[in-house]
Amino acid sequence: MTNTEVYILGQKYTIKGDASEEHIKELSRYIDEKIQEVLSAAPTVSPLKALILTSFSIAEEIYKLRAEQEDIAKGMEEKTAELTSLFF
């Protein structure tokens, strides 16, 4: 397990995890960028609200990617069944 120091909104955090230091830093940069986007769009929002809005934004990205992945898997299953039927 590694300890990695990162900065989000100018605050220093020590993140402990099994991922590489570079991966943890990459994730923290992504999070910081997303928070900055929210703050740029709504500069009067509090940092806590910006974090909550950022969480929703990232959750939506994950939700969409999962739905796309399920659609791709379903399409592959259908194509596999179609191709299999051609051989039998």
C-alpha positions as CSV (number, residue, x, y, z in Angstrom):
1,M,0.0,0.0,0.0
2,T,1.3,3.4,-1.0
3,N,0.9,6.8,0.6
4,T,0.6,9.5,-2.0
5,E,0.4,13.2,-1.3
6,V,-2.1,15.1,-3.7
7,Y,-3.6,18.5,-3.9
8,I,-7.3,19.1,-4.5
9,L,-8.5,22.7,-4.4
10,G,-5.1,23.7,-3.0
11,Q,-5.6,21.4,0.0
12,K,-3.0,18.7,0.6
13,Y,-4.2,15.1,1.2
14,T,-2.4,11.9,1.8
15,I,-4.1,9.1,-0.1
16,K,-3.4,5.5,0.9
17,G,-4.1,2.8,-1.7
18,D,-2.9,-0.1,-3.7
19,A,-2.8,1.8,-6.9
20,S,0.5,3.3,-8.2
21,E,1.5,6.8,-7.0
22,E,1.1,8.1,-10.6
23,H,-2.4,6.6,-10.9
24,I,-3.5,8.2,-7.6
25,K,-2.0,11.6,-8.8
26,E,-3.8,11.2,-12.1
27,L,-7.1,10.6,-10.4
28,S,-6.6,13.6,-8.1
29,R,-5.8,15.8,-11.0
30,Y,-9.0,14.6,-12.7
31,I,-11.1,15.3,-9.6
32,D,-9.5,18.7,-9.1
33,E,-10.2,19.6,-12.8
34,K,-13.9,18.5,-12.4
35,I,-14.3,20.6,-9.2
36,Q,-12.7,23.6,-11.0
37,E,-15.2,23.2,-13.8
38,V,-18.1,23.4,-11.4
39,L,-16.6,26.4,-9.6
40,S,-16.1,28.1,-12.9
41,A,-19.7,27.6,-13.9
42,A,-21.0,28.6,-10.5
43,P,-18.4,30.7,-8.7
44,T,-20.6,31.6,-5.8
45,V,-21.2,27.9,-4.8
46,S,-19.5,26.7,-1.7
47,P,-16.6,24.2,-1.9
48,L,-18.8,21.6,-0.3
49,K,-21.6,22.1,-2.8
50,A,-19.0,22.0,-5.6
51,L,-17.8,18.7,-4.3
52,I,-21.3,17.3,-4.2
53,L,-22.1,18.6,-7.7
54,T,-18.7,17.1,-8.9
55,S,-19.7,13.8,-7.4
56,F,-22.9,13.8,-9.3
57,S,-21.1,14.6,-12.5
58,I,-18.6,11.8,-12.1
59,A,-21.3,9.4,-11.0
60,E,-23.2,10.3,-14.2
61,E,-20.1,9.6,-16.3
62,I,-19.8,6.2,-14.7
63,Y,-23.5,5.5,-15.1
64,K,-23.4,6.3,-18.8
65,L,-20.2,4.2,-19.3
66,R,-21.8,1.2,-17.6
67,A,-24.9,1.5,-19.8
68,E,-22.7,1.7,-22.9
69,Q,-20.7,-1.3,-21.7
70,E,-23.9,-3.3,-21.2
71,D,-25.2,-2.3,-24.6
72,I,-21.9,-3.4,-26.2
73,A,-21.9,-6.7,-24.3
74,K,-25.5,-7.3,-25.3
75,G,-24.7,-6.5,-29.0
76,M,-21.7,-8.9,-28.8
77,E,-23.9,-11.6,-27.4
78,E,-26.5,-11.1,-30.2
79,K,-23.8,-11.1,-32.9
80,T,-22.2,-14.2,-31.4
81,A,-25.5,-16.0,-31.4
82,E,-26.1,-14.9,-35.0
83,L,-22.7,-16.1,-36.1
84,T,-23.0,-19.4,-34.2
85,S,-26.4,-20.0,-35.9
86,L,-24.6,-19.8,-39.3
87,F,-22.4,-22.7,-38.4
88,F,-25.1,-25.0,-37.1
